[in-house]
Amino acid sequence: MPTGLLLVNLGTPDAPTPSAVRRYLREFLGDPRVLDINAVGRALLLHLVILPRRPAQSAHAYASIWDDKRGSPLLYHSRDLAAAVAEKLGPAWHVELAMRYGQPSLGVALHAFAEAGVDRIVALPLFPQYATSSTGTAQARLMELAGERWNVPALDFVPAFHDDPGFLAAFEHVARPVLSEFRPDHVLFSFHGLPVRQIRKSDHGGAICFQSETCCDDGKNPYCYRAQSFATARALASRLELTTDRYTV
């Protein structure tokens, strides 16, 4: 009986159209782990401000990168990754791809595992740094859906891999030839941002995050996305021989 490997990415609209983007944003921004304000405020903001305006704007942006044959870049690159991982692992593993929002859904993946006779699943959220609004919500939703099934599969989760040598080596492999060719004066490491309140909420005791200028240097909060992002940047800078005055996060 194969072991299941579930690769989880964030999600994408089904098409670069306002209606498809509206469906996606409704699910994405309706998640209290993403838009973490009270339910009434979230509903008002979503339905009175965001959904009437944002879908048309975002649909235009999606259309500019949409592939005529393969569709959403996030989806087809994720499918390519899943296929390559499956080939690498061999028949002892059954690999599925799922999106936290949109299709292919987590529920569809769980059904595929059940049909294949898989009773143990290793879930790998494809987010190097942990955040409740990415890794956390994927884990929570997957546990919720698995718990609704009559036969509840055994679930294991791969934790954040922001400092994993393999991850760092892969990014170094991509970055090194570019830096060698362009020889930049300065390198900017850019990460997705999070509201400060979400960083603070990850600090259970409230004694670490934003309590000092160097709070992100020691990694004392294992759920701090900001600290993990800085750790990734430091590790990559070291591998790429970038001194502290030659890069910025």
Secondary structure, DSSP 8 states (H G I E B T S, - for coil): --EEEEEEEEE--SSSSHHHHHHHHHHHHT-TTTS-S-HHHHHHIIIIIIHHHHHHHHHHHHHHH-BTTTB-HHHHHHHHHHHHHHHHH-TTEEEEEEEEESSSBHHHHHHHHHHTT--EEEEEES-SS--IIIIIHHHHHHHHHHHHSSS--EEEE----TT-HHHHHHHHHHHHHHHHHH--S-EE-------HHHHHHH-TTSSSTTSSTTTTSS--STT-HHHHHHHHHHHHHHHTT--GGGEE-
